[in-house]
Amino acid sequence: MSRNLDLMLAAASQEEENNSSIVALEKAATELHTAIDALNSAKKELETTKSELQKAKTELDTTYQKLIDAKKALNAAVKSTDNIVGGITNAIVKAEQSTVPVGVKDSDMTEINKKFAAFINKINGIVSKATSDQIQEFENQRKKARQQYKEYDGIWLGHIAQYFFMFFFLLGLGLFIYFVVMISVGT
């Protein structure tokens, strides 16, 4: 009878150990699921950040292309202005060389030259203003992009809390593997 009692106590003790091992495994599984959910959440945040950065890059590329197009247009306008001035100068030279008396006084010619100079200065001012506006817009876009890069800098393992999370996650994973190996070896 004492032998049966000892066997029953041993069986109860073994069952109690198995129950505590099952509880520990369930706790480890819960912690593992929590850690996986946190990793999935971090992955989604990274994907969102990546999407936002890609959108900012696209906007920056578009702005840069607009700046290049505006520069080409402004260069064409300057060339056109140069052509107009050159054409007028050539016409004046030809008129001076022709035998037909034109009757342009030196005072009138001075007045015409002043008006052309004022016109050229006005066009140069417009071109300079448009160029500086485009450069300013480009700089603003670059500042916005830099600020976004700074906001998202160090997201992945950049903070102490994330190091603690990784430490405890790896510790829990190691304990889980240890218990699984001990259970499989013990049976």
C-alpha positions in Angstrom: 0.0 0.0 0.0 2.9 2.3 0.8 4.4 1.6 -2.6 1.1 2.5 -4.3 1.0 5.7 -2.3 4.5 6.6 -3.3 3.7 5.9 -7.0 0.6 8.1 -6.8 2.6 10.9 -5.1 5.3 10.7 -7.8 2.7 10.7 -10.6 1.0 13.8 -9.0 4.3 15.5 -8.6 5.2 14.8 -12.3 1.7 16.0 -13.4 2.2 19.2 -11.3 5.6 19.8 -13.0 4.1 19.2 -16.4 1.3 21.7 -15.6 3.8 24.3 -14.5 5.9 23.7 -17.7 2.7 24.1 -19.8 1.9 27.4 -18.0 5.4 28.6 -18.7 5.2 27.6 -22.3 1.8 29.4 -22.7 3.3 32.5 -21.1 6.3 32.3 -23.4 4.0 31.8 -26.4 1.9 34.9 -25.3 5.1 37.0 -25.0 6.3 35.7 -28.5 2.9 36.7 -30.0 3.2 40.1 -28.4 6.7 40.6 -29.7 5.6 39.5 -33.2 2.7 42.0 -33.1 5.1 44.7 -32.1 7.5 43.8 -35.0 4.6 43.8 -37.4 3.5 47.2 -36.2 7.1 48.5 -36.6 7.2 47.1 -40.1 4.0 48.9 -41.0 5.4 52.1 -39.6 8.6 51.7 -41.7 6.6 51.0 -44.8 4.5 54.1 -44.2 7.6 56.1 -43.6 9.2 54.7 -46.8 6.1 55.6 -48.8 6.1 59.2 -47.4 9.8 59.5 -48.2 9.2 58.2 -51.7 6.4 60.7 -52.2 8.7 63.6 -50.9 11.4 62.4 -53.3 8.9 62.4 -56.2 7.8 65.9 -55.3 11.4 67.1 -55.1 12.2 65.5 -58.5 9.1 67.2 -60.0 10.1 70.6 -58.5 13.7 70.1 -59.8 12.4 69.3 -63.3 10.2 72.4 -63.2 13.3 74.5 -62.2 15.3 73.1 -65.1 12.4 73.8 -67.5 12.1 77.4 -66.2 15.8 77.8 -66.6 15.6 76.6 -70.2 12.8 79.0 -70.9 14.6 81.9 -69.3 17.8 81.2 -71.3 15.6 81.1 -74.5 14.1 84.5 -73.5 17.6 85.9 -73.0 18.8 84.6 -76.4 15.6 86.0 -77.9 16.3 89.4 -76.3 19.9 89.2 -77.6 18.6 88.4 -81.1 16.2 91.4 -81.0 19.0 93.8 -79.8 21.4 92.3 -82.4 18.7 92.7 -85.1 18.0 96.3 -84.2 21.7 97.1 -84.0 22.2 95.5 -87.5 19.3 97.5 -88.8 20.8 100.7 -87.4 24.2 100.0 -88.9 22.6 99.2 -92.3 20.5 102.4 -92.1 23.6 104.4 -91.3 25.4 102.8 -94.2 22.6 103.3 -96.7 22.6 106.3 -99.1 19.0 107.1 -98.2 18.9 110.0 -95.8 17.0 108.9 -92.7 16.9 112.0 -90.7 17.6 110.5 -87.3 19.2 113.0 -85.0 21.9 112.1 -82.5 19.5 113.2 -79.6 16.8 110.8 -81.0 19.4 108.0 -81.3 20.5 108.6 -77.7 16.8 108.5 -76.6 16.3 105.2 -78.5 19.5 103.7 -77.0 18.2 104.7 -73.5 14.9 103.1 -74.1 16.5 99.9 -75.3 18.8 99.8 -72.4 15.8 100.3 -70.0 14.0 97.5 -71.8 16.9 95.2 -71.5 17.4 96.0 -67.8 13.7 95.4 -67.3 13.8 92.0 -69.0 17.0 91.1 -67.1 15.2 92.1 -63.8 12.2 89.8 -64.7 14.5 86.9 -65.6 16.6 87.4 -62.4 13.4 87.6 -60.2 11.9 84.4 -61.9 15.2 82.6 -61.4 15.6 83.6 -57.8 11.9 82.6 -57.1 12.5 79.2 -58.6 15.8 78.8 -56.7 14.0 79.8 -53.5 11.2 77.3 -54.1 13.8 74.6 -54.8 15.6 75.4 -51.5 12.3 75.3 -49.6 11.6 71.8 -51.0 15.1 70.7 -50.0 14.6 72.0 -46.5 11.3 70.2 -46.2 12.9 67.0 -47.4 15.8 67.3 -45.0 13.4 67.9 -42.1 11.4 64.8 -43.0 14.7 62.8 -43.2 15.6 64.1 -39.7 12.2 63.3 -38.3 12.5 59.7 -39.4 16.2 59.3 -38.7 16.9 56.5 -36.2 13.5 54.8 -36.3 14.9 51.3 -36.4 16.7 50.5 -33.2 17.5 54.1 -32.7 16.2 54.4 -29.1 17.0 52.8 -25.8 13.5 51.4 -25.4 13.9 49.4 -28.6 17.2 47.9 -27.4 15.4 46.8 -24.2 12.6 45.3 -26.3 15.1 43.4 -28.4 17.0 42.1 -25.3 13.8 40.8 -23.6 12.5 39.4 -26.9 15.7 37.5 -27.5 15.8 36.4 -23.9 12.2 35.1 -24.1 12.9 33.4 -27.4 16.0 31.7 -25.8 14.0 30.5 -22.8 11.3 29.2 -25.1 13.8 27.3 -27.1 15.4 26.0 -24.0 12.1 24.7 -22.6 11.2 23.1 -25.9 14.5 21.3 -26.0 14.3 20.3 -22.3 10.8 18.9 -22.9 11.8 17.0 -26.0 14.9 15.6 -24.3 13.1 14.8 -21.1 10.5 12.6 -22.9 
